[in-house]
Amino acid sequence: MSIWELLLAFVVVVLMLVALLANVLVLMCFLYSADIRKQVPGLFILNLTFCNLLMAVSSMPLTLAGIIYKSQPGGDQVCHVVGFLETFLTTNSMLSMAALSIDRWIAVVFPLSYHSKMRYRDAALILSYTWLHSASFPIVAASLSWVGFHHLYASCTLYNKRPEDRTQFVIFTGVFHALSFLLSLVVLCFTYLKVLKVARFHCKRIDVITMQTLVLLVDIHPSVRERCLEEQRRRRQRATKKISTFIGTFILCFAPYVITRLVELSSVVHINSHWGIISKCLAYSKAVSDPFVYSLLRHQYKKTWKDIINKILKRSSINSSALAGESHSRNLPQLNE
C-alpha cells in the first residue's frame, strides 16, 4: 500500500469509529429522554441516526477492505446487498435532512398552526415517502444489475459493467441524483432561507426595542450598554451561522461525490482513484457531522447526556459505597477475634 492508501484507510477508520460513537450517543439520548421522544422532529432525527449507523457498519467497513485489498471484499451477494443499502441509506439521509428543514420552516414561519400541521401522523407520512423514494432507485438498479464493486471509489455502489447499457445508466444516474441530492438541496435552501428571513425580521424588532431602551436609560453604565450591543450582534449572527452550517455541511459532504459521479459518466474526463475515494470519504463524513449538527450540540441533548453521565456516576458511587460497607462489616468479626 502507498502512503496515500494508508492515509485514506486511516481516514475511513476514524470516520467509522466517530460515526458509530456519535450516533449511538444520539440514540441513547432519544431512548433516555421522554421529552425528546415526544417531539415530532425526534422521528426524523431517529431515522437519520439509524441511516448513519447502518452506513457505518455496512458500507464503511467494505470500503476500508476495498482500499486495503484493492479488490471486491466478500462475494457478489454481499457486495450487492451493501451496494443496495448504500444507495438507499444515502438517499434516505438526504431526504431526512430535507424533512427536518420542512419541520423547522413550519415551526418558525407558521408557529401558531405548527401543532396542527406537523403531527406524529404527518411525520410518519413524510417518513413513509422518504422510505419509498429511497428504496425505488436501488430496487431498479438491482433489478438491472447496476450494483457492484466500483474500483474508483473502492466500494460497493451503483456501477454498470455492460457497455450496451451505458445510455440507460447515464439517464438513471442523472435522474437519481436530481431527485435525491438536488431535490434535497432545493428544499433545504428554500426552507432555511425562509427561516432566516423570519429570524432577521424578529431580530430587527428586538434591536429597535433595545436601542429605544438604551436611549431612555441615560444613566446606564457603559459596560452594560456594550454588553447589550454585543448580544445584539450575536443575535443577528446566530441564525445565520446555524443555517449556514445546515446547508454548508450538506453541500460540502455530498456535492463532491455527486459531481464526481456525474463527471465519471463522461468518457472524456479521467478521474484519479485517490480523488474518487476522497469524495466517498466526504460523503461518509456526513454520518459524522449529522449527530453534532442536528442533535448533540443542542441544549436539550447536552442536558440529557449530562443527566445520563450523572446517573451512571451516581450508580457507580452507590455501588462502591455498598462494596466498601460490605468489606467493612466482614472485617469487624476478625477485629473482635
Secondary structure, 3 states (H helix, E strand, C coil): CCHHHHHHHHHHHHHHHHHHHHHHHHHHHHHHCHHHHHCCHHHHHHHHHHHHHHHHHCHHHHHHHHHHHCCCCCCHHHHHHHHHHHHHHHHHHHHHHHHHHHHHHHHHHCCCCHHHHCCHHHHHHHHHHHHHHHHHHHHHHHHCCCEEEECCCCEEEECCCCHHHHHHHHHHHHHHHHHHHHHHHHHHHHHHHHHHHHHHHHHHHHHHHHHHHHHHCCCCCHHHHHHHHHHHHHHHHHHHHHHHHHHHHHHHHHHHHHHHHHHHCCCCCCCCHHHHHHHHHHHHHHHHHHHHHHHHCCHHHHHHHHHHHHHHHHHHHHHHHHHHHHHHHHHHHHHHC
